[in-house]
Each structure stands twice: as C-alpha cells, then as structure tokens.
Amino acid sequence: MKTVCIALQELAEGLGIRAVARIHGVEPDTVLDWLKKAGRHCRMLSEYMMQELNVTQVQMDELWTFVRKKERMLKEWEKLHSE
C-alpha cells in the first residue's frame, strides 16, 4: 500500500507512468491499474461528499487551460470572458 501511495504522489508531481514503473520495479500496466483504482476512489468520494451543496460563488484561482496546438496558457476566466 505504501508503494502505491508513493507512486501516486510521483504521478501527481509529474513523473510519467513508465518512470514510476521503473522506480518501483513494476510494469507500466500495474501503475495504470493503481491510477485507475485511485481515480475510481476519488470519483466515489467526490460523489458522496459533493451532495446538496448550496453554493452562491465559485472561486477559480490558478485554473489553467491549454488551448489548441500552440499550448498557449490562459487563465480560465480569460477563456470564459472571451466568448
């Protein structure tokens, strides 16, 4: 379990799936399985926690989006306000 948590932290920090697999001596498919299980767990937790919320404002600080092939980065609010 500790290995899986460390591997997920490494992925979150930007390491690739193959790099994480090499570090831990496992196949890339194993790392993908860990990532998929963690994703399912996150989805279930979010669905459970994010119910019946009465939200009047949403703050979107530091939200970035890649746009087209130029990969020009725009803040999400800039993108939304350009339409």
Secondary structure, DSSP 4 states (H G I P E B T S, - for coil): -HHHHHHHHHHHTT--HHHHHHHHT--HHHHHHHHHHHHHHHHHHHHHHSSS---S----TT-EEEETTTTEEEEHHHHHHT-
